[in-house]
């Protein structure tokens, strides 16, 4: 990947099926559940996820592929399970709502997804 792709960070991975495209960012090394730390890591992850999505969408557009037309697109941030404390869960829920409002896409803060 070149500097233009990695400038704002990239997601750790993405999963593509026939009708689903999921972008995933792992933040499993976060140990402190302080509001500042959790929000900081959420913002980092959001930038990485959206930057990766934007880069892939732009590259697909160049070859006349509309990834939104054929795929349900969602985003995941995976934290360490031990971080699932009340304070962090409230922060996660608020962040997910804001993400959906701003991006019109689903963001899950979870470590599990089932494909059907």
Secondary structure, DSSP 8 states (H G I E B T S, - for coil): --HHHHTT---SEEEE-SSEEEEEEEETT-----HHHHHHHHHHHHHHHHHHHHHHHHHHHHTT--HHHH-EEEEEEEE-GGG--HHHHHHHHHHHHHHHHHHSSEEEE-S-----
